[in-house]
Amino acid sequence: MKKKHYILAAILLVVGIFSLLIRGSYVNILVNENNYKETSINQDSHEYIHLAKNIANLKCYAQNSIYSRYLSVLRTPGFPVFYALFEYFGTAPVSLFWTQVVVGACIPVIAALLAFMIIKKFSASIVTGFLSSISTSSIFLTGAIMVDLLFAFVFIVGFFLLYFGIVHLKKIPILIAGLVFGICSLIKPTTIIWPLYSILIYFFLSKANKASIKYDILIIFVMVQIAIVAGWGLRNFHTERIFTLSTIGTQTLRHYLSVEVIELGKEKNSPSTIIKSIKSEQKRLRREVQLALNTGTSIKKLHDTQLNESINILFSNLYRTYICYRRNITENISGPNLWHFYSKKFPKRSFMYKFLTLLVSFNSYLLKIIYLLVLLFVISLPWFNKLYKNELSKHLFYTSLALILTFLYFALISGVTFWTGPRIVYPAEFALLIVSVIIGHCFIGFISASFQSTKNA
């Protein structure tokens, strides 16, 4: 093994241990203080746990009850299956948290490895790994019964396999990446459009690495993803006559975006009144759903009603819909973490409380800097490719485009929901970090080249 491989392995090991220590310390306090029931479990969690208990205890996904069947088309099976492993052995949810410590710690390691593969610099790997390790989104999700951390891990594995296969001209990793991305859809349905969108990512990564596009491999890569999505859609059609991966999109439109559009149309509105309206409307709609199901309304009819109501509300004023959608994206990609919620249940005198408070502030400022760098990079795109003609610059240019598009996908998807914080875009956080490191690398290279030319002159 070459010396650089030992150095890289050492860097990845340090990143992994550092990530484990932070997340382990956080979960340790959650478990020891026994306050995870108040901070880790919400309405979504209860729905996942219900399905997981069905799998672990009853060997079925949905019970023969209308509410259980309703949840089975609302929630995809990825996370319930994951949770069911711990439920089966009677160790949930504490063992789930400790497993998520390991899962969460793997993400910075893979991000650091990707950064090295792309930039070929140890410094890039160190910076990316460190910034990913101290991601407050990742830390808080470690102690939550939510799909986002597992989803983020599986997604970055898929992206790594895709990049590895393209760089080394290997078909198998690319096809496995398609399988992994398909599994992502079963964990969280936000990737329902990703199979087609990933063609763009495949194209730019191939161009970045001067790899000819094998259309037969690309077609299989996309079709594997579509087959998995369609497969679960067929299951839902067979059980409830709704051909969809999940009805959560329809519910989100009705519970969040539609309520925002209605509220914005009122003379007096503010973020606080919108939140209040969403909470009130969610309670009303949930009662309405429960009543409809109990009185014999089919799940399909309920789904169609919510969808039609959302379409009528959203299309009644497209400008207000656009304003709400844009504002949601801004709030989700740069809004504060929910530390104000978690901090109330955390021992104030503990080191982790002070450490996490500092991390939240640091991450807030870091995000602003990164977005500024990415914005400047996007603005300079027309000139970037003209100024730098060498192969390395072209490689970084097209790779950056693929990474920015990856983050943009999750940012655009997040526009339909509200008040969720950065967890929606967290799965693509690694892409944003690597782009910022690439920009920093190019900037340092430009300064060094300018200094050298000045010195020679």
C-alpha positions as CSV (number, residue, x, y, z in Angstrom):
1,M,0.0,0.0,0.0
2,K,1.3,3.4,-0.9
3,K,2.2,6.0,1.7
4,K,-0.7,8.3,0.6
5,H,-3.2,5.4,1.3
6,Y,-1.9,5.1,4.9
7,I,-2.3,8.9,5.3
8,L,-5.8,8.9,3.9
9,A,-6.8,5.9,6.0
10,A,-5.5,7.7,9.1
11,I,-7.5,10.8,8.2
12,L,-10.7,8.8,7.7
13,L,-10.1,7.0,11.0
14,V,-9.7,10.3,12.9
15,V,-12.8,11.8,11.3
16,G,-14.8,8.6,12.2
17,I,-13.6,8.6,15.8
18,F,-14.2,12.4,16.2
19,S,-17.7,12.0,14.7
20,L,-18.5,9.0,17.0
21,L,-17.4,10.9,20.1
22,I,-19.6,13.9,19.4
23,R,-22.7,11.9,18.5
24,G,-22.1,9.3,21.2
25,S,-21.8,12.1,23.9
26,Y,-25.1,13.6,22.7
27,V,-27.0,10.3,22.7
28,N,-25.4,9.4,26.1
29,I,-27.0,12.4,27.7
30,L,-30.3,11.8,26.0
31,V,-30.4,8.3,27.3
32,N,-29.0,9.0,30.8
33,E,-31.3,12.0,31.4
34,N,-34.2,9.8,30.1
35,N,-35.6,12.8,28.2
36,Y,-35.6,11.2,24.7
37,K,-39.3,10.5,24.9
38,E,-39.9,14.3,24.9
39,T,-37.3,15.2,22.3
40,S,-37.0,12.2,20.0
41,I,-40.6,11.1,19.4
42,N,-43.2,13.2,17.5
43,Q,-46.3,12.5,15.4
44,D,-44.2,11.0,12.5
45,S,-42.3,8.8,14.9
46,H,-45.5,7.2,16.3
47,E,-46.5,6.4,12.8
48,Y,-43.2,4.7,11.9
49,I,-43.2,2.8,15.3
50,H,-46.7,1.5,14.6
51,L,-45.6,0.0,11.3
52,A,-42.4,-1.3,12.8
53,K,-44.3,-3.1,15.5
54,N,-46.5,-4.6,12.9
55,I,-43.5,-6.0,11.1
56,A,-41.7,-7.2,14.3
57,N,-44.6,-8.6,16.2
58,L,-47.4,-9.4,13.7
59,K,-45.2,-10.2,10.6
60,C,-47.3,-7.8,8.5
61,Y,-46.9,-4.2,7.3
62,A,-50.4,-3.1,8.1
63,Q,-53.0,-4.5,10.5
64,N,-56.5,-5.2,9.3
65,S,-57.7,-1.8,10.5
66,I,-58.5,1.3,8.5
67,Y,-56.0,3.5,10.4
68,S,-53.1,1.0,10.0
69,R,-53.9,0.6,6.3
70,Y,-53.9,4.4,6.0
71,L,-50.4,4.6,7.5
72,S,-49.2,1.9,5.2
73,V,-49.7,4.0,2.1
74,L,-48.6,7.2,3.9
75,R,-45.2,5.9,5.0
76,T,-42.8,3.9,2.9
77,P,-41.3,0.8,4.5
78,G,-37.6,1.6,4.7
79,F,-37.4,3.1,8.2
80,P,-40.1,0.9,9.8
81,V,-38.1,-2.2,8.7
82,F,-35.0,-0.6,10.2
83,Y,-36.7,0.2,13.5
84,A,-38.4,-3.3,13.5
85,L,-34.9,-4.9,13.9
86,F,-34.6,-3.3,17.3
87,E,-38.2,-3.7,18.2
88,Y,-38.0,-7.5,17.5
89,F,-35.2,-7.9,20.1
90,G,-37.0,-5.6,22.5
91,T,-34.2,-3.0,22.7
92,A,-35.9,-0.1,20.8
93,P,-35.5,2.8,20.9
94,V,-32.2,3.1,22.9
95,S,-30.3,0.6,20.7
96,L,-31.7,2.5,17.6
97,F,-30.0,5.7,18.9
98,W,-26.7,4.0,19.4
99,T,-26.8,2.4,16.0
100,Q,-27.6,5.9,14.5
101,V,-24.4,7.1,16.3
102,V,-22.5,4.8,14.1
103,V,-24.6,5.5,11.0
104,G,-24.2,9.2,11.5
105,A,-20.5,8.9,12.0
106,C,-20.0,7.1,8.7
107,I,-21.4,10.0,6.7
108,P,-18.5,12.4,7.4
109,V,-16.1,9.5,6.6
110,I,-17.6,8.9,3.2
111,A,-17.8,12.7,2.6
112,A,-14.1,13.0,3.4
113,L,-13.3,10.1,1.1
114,L,-15.3,11.7,-1.7
115,A,-13.6,15.0,-1.2
116,F,-10.2,13.3,-1.6
117,M,-11.2,11.4,-4.7
118,I,-12.5,14.6,-6.3
119,I,-9.8,17.1,-5.3
120,K,-6.8,14.8,-4.7
121,K,-5.7,16.7,-1.6
122,F,-5.5,15.5,2.0
123,S,-6.4,19.0,3.2
124,A,-9.7,18.8,1.3
125,S,-10.5,15.5,3.0
126,I,-9.7,16.9,6.4
127,V,-11.8,20.0,6.0
128,T,-14.8,18.2,4.6
129,G,-14.6,15.5,7.2
130,F,-14.3,18.0,10.0
131,L,-17.2,20.2,8.8
132,S,-19.4,17.2,8.2
133,S,-18.5,15.8,11.7
134,I,-19.8,19.0,13.5
135,S,-23.0,19.2,11.4
136,T,-25.7,20.0,14.0
137,S,-28.4,18.6,11.7
138,S,-26.6,15.2,11.8
139,I,-26.0,15.4,15.6
140,F,-29.6,16.1,16.4
141,L,-31.0,13.5,14.0
142,T,-28.8,10.9,15.7
143,G,-31.2,11.1,18.7
144,A,-34.4,11.3,16.7
145,I,-36.8,8.6,15.6
146,M,-37.0,10.0,12.1
147,V,-36.0,8.7,8.6
148,D,-33.6,11.5,7.7
149,L,-30.3,10.2,9.1
150,L,-30.8,6.7,7.7
151,F,-31.9,8.2,4.4
152,A,-28.8,10.6,4.3
153,F,-26.5,7.6,4.9
154,V,-28.0,5.4,2.2
155,F,-28.0,8.4,-0.2
156,I,-24.4,9.3,0.2
157,V,-23.5,5.6,-0.2
158,G,-25.4,5.6,-3.5
159,F,-23.6,8.8,-4.6
160,F,-20.2,7.4,-3.7
161,L,-20.9,4.2,-5.7
162,L,-22.0,6.2,-8.7
163,Y,-18.9,8.4,-8.6
164,F,-16.6,5.4,-8.0
165,G,-18.1,3.5,-10.9
166,I,-17.8,6.5,-13.3
167,V,-14.2,7.3,-12.2
168,H,-12.9,3.7,-12.5
169,L,-15.1,2.8,-15.5
170,K,-16.8,0.0,-13.6
171,K,-20.4,-1.1,-14.4
172,I,-21.2,-3.0,-11.2
173,P,-20.8,0.0,-8.8
174,I,-23.1,2.1,-11.0
175,L,-25.8,-0.5,-11.2
176,I,-25.5,-1.0,-7.4
177,A,-25.8,2.8,-7.0
178,G,-29.1,2.5,-8.9
179,L,-30.3,-0.1,-6.5
180,V,-29.2,2.0,-3.5
181,F,-31.0,5.1,-4.8
182,G,-34.1,2.9,-5.3
183,I,-33.9,1.8,-1.7
184,C,-33.6,5.5,-0.8
185,S,-37.1,6.0,-2.2
186,L,-38.4,3.3,0.1
187,I,-36.9,5.1,3.1
188,K,-38.1,8.5,2.2
189,P,-40.3,9.3,-0.9
190,T,-38.6,12.7,-1.6
191,T,-36.4,10.9,-4.2
192,I,-39.4,9.9,-6.3
193,I,-38.2,12.2,-9.1
194,W,-34.6,11.4,-8.5
195,P,-34.4,8.4,-11.0
196,L,-34.9,10.9,-13.9
197,Y,-33.0,13.7,-12.2
198,S,-30.0,11.5,-11.6
199,I,-29.4,11.4,-15.4
200,L,-28.1,14.9,-15.1
201,I,-25.8,14.0,-12.2
202,Y,-24.6,11.0,-14.2
203,F,-23.9,13.2,-17.2
204,F,-21.9,15.9,-15.4
205,L,-19.9,13.4,-13.3
206,S,-19.0,11.5,-16.6
207,K,-18.0,14.7,-18.3
208,A,-15.9,15.7,-15.2
209,N,-14.0,12.4,-15.4
210,K,-13.8,12.2,-19.2
211,A,-15.8,9.0,-19.1
212,S,-17.8,8.1,-22.1
213,I,-21.5,7.6,-21.3
214,K,-22.6,4.0,-21.7
215,Y,-26.2,4.3,-22.5
216,D,-27.1,0.7,-21.8
217,I,-25.6,1.1,-18.2
218,L,-27.4,4.5,-17.8
219,I,-30.7,3.0,-18.8
220,I,-30.4,0.1,-16.4
221,F,-29.2,2.5,-13.7
222,V,-32.4,4.5,-14.1
223,M,-34.7,1.6,-14.7
224,V,-33.6,-0.2,-11.5
225,Q,-34.7,2.9,-9.5
226,I,-38.0,3.3,-11.4
227,A,-38.7,-0.4,-10.9
228,I,-38.3,-0.2,-7.1
229,V,-40.5,3.0,-7.0
230,A,-43.1,1.4,-9.2
231,G,-43.0,-1.9,-7.3
232,W,-44.1,-0.2,-4.0
233,G,-46.6,1.9,-6.0
234,L,-48.1,-1.4,-7.3
235,R,-48.3,-2.7,-3.7
236,N,-50.3,0.5,-2.7
237,F,-52.5,0.1,-5.8
238,H,-53.2,-3.5,-5.0
239,T,-54.2,-2.7,-1.3
240,E,-55.8,0.7,-1.6
241,R,-56.2,1.4,-5.4
242,I,-53.8,4.3,-5.2
243,F,-50.8,3.9,-7.6
244,T,-48.3,6.0,-5.7
245,L,-45.1,5.6,-3.8
246,S,-46.6,7.4,-0.9
247,T,-49.5,9.7,-0.1
248,I,-47.3,11.8,2.1
249,G,-46.8,14.3,-0.7
250,T,-50.5,14.9,-1.0
251,Q,-50.8,15.3,2.8
252,T,-47.9,17.7,2.9
253,L,-49.4,19.9,0.2
254,R,-52.7,20.0,2.1
255,H,-51.3,20.4,5.6
256,Y,-48.5,22.9,4.9
257,L,-48.3,24.7,1.6
258,S,-52.1,25.1,1.1
259,V,-52.5,26.4,4.6
260,E,-49.7,28.9,4.0
261,V,-51.3,30.2,0.8
262,I,-54.6,30.6,2.6
263,E,-53.0,32.4,5.5
264,L,-50.9,34.7,3.2
265,G,-54.2,35.8,1.6
266,K,-55.4,37.3,4.9
267,E,-54.8,41.0,5.7
268,K,-52.9,40.2,8.8
269,N,-50.3,37.5,8.6
270,S,-46.8,36.8,10.0
271,P,-44.5,33.7,10.5
272,S,-46.1,33.2,13.9
273,T,-49.7,33.4,12.6
274,I,-48.8,31.0,9.8
275,I,-47.3,28.5,12.3
276,K,-50.4,28.8,14.5
277,S,-52.6,28.2,11.5
278,I,-50.6,25.2,10.4
279,K,-50.8,23.7,13.8
280,S,-54.6,24.4,14.1
281,E,-55.2,23.1,10.5
282,Q,-53.2,20.0,11.1
283,K,-55.3,19.1,14.1
284,R,-58.5,19.8,12.3
285,L,-57.4,17.8,9.2
286,R,-56.2,14.9,11.3
287,R,-59.6,14.8,13.1
288,E,-61.3,15.0,9.7
289,V,-59.2,12.1,8.4
290,Q,-59.9,10.0,11.5
291,L,-63.7,10.7,11.2
292,A,-63.7,10.0,7.5
293,L,-61.9,6.7,7.9
294,N,-64.2,5.7,10.8
295,T,-67.3,6.4,8.9
296,G,-66.3,4.3,5.9
297,T,-64.6,6.8,3.6
298,S,-62.1,4.9,1.5
299,I,-58.4,5.8,1.7
300,K,-58.4,6.5,-2.1
301,K,-61.3,8.9,-1.8
302,L,-59.6,10.7,1.1
303,H,-56.4,11.0,-0.9
304,D,-58.3,12.3,-4.0
305,T,-60.2,14.8,-1.8
306,Q,-57.0,16.2,-0.2
307,L,-55.3,16.4,-3.6
308,N,-58.2,18.2,-5.3
309,E,-58.4,20.7,-2.4
310,S,-54.7,21.4,-2.6
311,I,-54.8,21.9,-6.3
312,N,-57.8,24.3,-6.1
313,I,-56.1,26.3,-3.3
314,L,-52.6,26.5,-4.9
315,F,-53.9,27.3,-8.4
316,S,-56.3,29.8,-7.2
317,N,-53.4,32.2,-6.6
318,L,-50.2,31.1,-8.3
319,Y,-48.3,34.2,-7.1
320,R,-49.0,33.5,-3.5
321,T,-48.1,29.9,-4.0
322,Y,-44.8,30.9,-5.5
323,I,-44.1,33.3,-2.6
324,C,-44.8,30.6,0.0
325,Y,-42.8,28.0,-2.0
326,R,-39.8,30.3,-2.3
327,R,-40.0,31.3,1.3
328,N,-40.1,27.7,2.4
329,I,-37.0,26.9,0.5
330,T,-35.1,29.9,2.1
331,E,-36.3,28.8,5.5
332,N,-35.4,25.2,5.1
333,I,-31.9,25.7,3.6
334,S,-30.8,28.5,6.0
335,G,-33.2,28.5,8.9
336,P,-32.1,27.7,12.4
337,N,-31.8,24.2,13.7
338,L,-34.4,23.1,16.3
339,W,-31.8,23.5,19.1
340,H,-34.2,25.9,20.9
341,F,-36.5,22.9,21.2
342,Y,-33.8,20.3,22.2
343,S,-32.0,22.7,24.5
344,K,-35.0,23.0,26.9
345,K,-34.6,19.3,27.8
346,F,-30.8,19.4,28.0
347,P,-28.9,19.9,31.3
348,K,-27.7,23.5,31.1
349,R,-24.5,23.0,33.0
350,S,-23.3,20.1,30.9
351,F,-20.3,20.5,28.5
352,M,-22.4,19.2,25.6
353,Y,-25.0,21.9,26.2
354,K,-22.4,24.6,25.9
355,F,-20.6,22.8,23.0
356,L,-23.8,22.3,21.0
357,T,-24.9,25.9,21.6
358,L,-21.5,27.1,20.1
359,L,-21.9,24.6,17.2
360,V,-25.4,25.9,16.3
361,S,-24.0,29.4,16.1
362,F,-20.9,28.3,14.1
363,N,-23.0,26.3,11.7
364,S,-25.3,29.2,11.1
365,Y,-22.4,31.5,10.1
366,L,-20.8,28.7,8.1
367,L,-23.9,28.2,6.1
368,K,-24.0,31.9,5.2
369,I,-20.4,31.8,4.0
370,I,-20.9,28.7,2.0
371,Y,-24.0,30.0,0.3
372,L,-22.2,33.2,-0.6
373,L,-19.3,31.2,-2.0
374,V,-21.6,29.0,-4.0
375,L,-23.6,32.0,-5.3
376,L,-20.3,33.7,-6.4
377,F,-19.3,30.4,-8.1
378,V,-22.6,30.1,-10.0
379,I,-22.4,33.8,-11.1
380,S,-18.8,33.2,-12.4
381,L,-19.7,29.9,-14.2
382,P,-19.7,31.6,-17.7
383,W,-16.1,32.8,-17.1
384,F,-14.8,29.9,-15.1
385,N,-14.6,27.4,-18.0
386,K,-13.0,30.1,-20.3
387,L,-10.3,31.2,-17.8
388,Y,-9.1,27.7,-16.8
389,K,-8.4,25.4,-19.7
390,N,-6.4,22.7,-17.8
391,E,-8.0,19.3,-17.2
392,L,-8.1,19.6,-13.4
393,S,-10.1,22.8,-13.6
394,K,-12.6,21.2,-16.0
395,H,-12.8,18.2,-13.7
396,L,-13.6,20.4,-10.7
397,F,-16.0,22.6,-12.8
398,Y,-18.3,19.7,-13.9
399,T,-18.0,17.9,-10.6
400,S,-19.1,21.1,-8.9
401,L,-22.1,21.4,-11.2
402,A,-23.1,17.8,-10.3
403,L,-22.8,18.5,-6.6
404,I,-24.7,21.8,-6.8
405,L,-27.5,20.1,-8.8
406,T,-27.7,17.4,-6.1
407,F,-28.2,20.0,-3.4
408,L,-30.6,21.9,-5.6
409,Y,-32.8,18.9,-5.9
410,F,-33.4,18.6,-2.2
411,A,-33.7,22.4,-1.8
412,L,-36.5,22.5,-4.4
413,I,-38.3,19.5,-2.9
414,S,-38.2,21.2,0.5
415,G,-40.4,24.1,-0.8
416,V,-43.6,22.2,-0.3
417,T,-43.2,22.0,3.5
418,F,-42.7,24.4,6.3
419,W,-41.2,24.6,9.8
420,T,-39.0,21.5,9.4
421,G,-35.6,23.2,9.6
422,P,-32.6,21.9,7.6
423,R,-33.3,18.2,8.0
424,I,-35.0,18.1,4.6
425,V,-31.8,19.2,2.8
426,Y,-29.4,17.5,5.2
427,P,-29.0,14.4,2.9
428,A,-27.3,16.7,0.3
429,E,-25.2,18.6,2.9
430,F,-22.1,16.7,1.9
431,A,-22.4,18.0,-1.7
432,L,-22.6,21.6,-0.4
433,L,-19.5,21.1,1.8
434,I,-17.5,19.6,-1.0
435,V,-18.4,22.4,-3.4
436,S,-17.3,25.0,-0.8
437,V,-14.0,23.1,-0.4
438,I,-13.5,23.0,-4.2
439,I,-14.1,26.7,-4.4
440,G,-11.6,27.3,-1.6
441,H,-9.1,25.1,-3.3
442,C,-9.5,27.0,-6.6
443,F,-9.3,30.3,-4.9
444,I,-6.0,29.3,-3.1
445,G,-4.7,28.0,-6.4
446,F,-5.5,31.3,-8.1
447,I,-3.8,33.3,-5.4
448,S,-0.7,31.1,-5.5
449,A,-0.5,31.3,-9.3
450,S,-0.9,35.1,-9.2
451,F,1.8,35.4,-6.5
452,Q,4.1,33.2,-8.5
453,S,3.6,35.1,-11.7
454,T,4.2,38.4,-9.9
455,K,7.4,37.0,-8.3
456,N,8.7,35.8,-11.6
457,A,8.0,39.1,-13.2
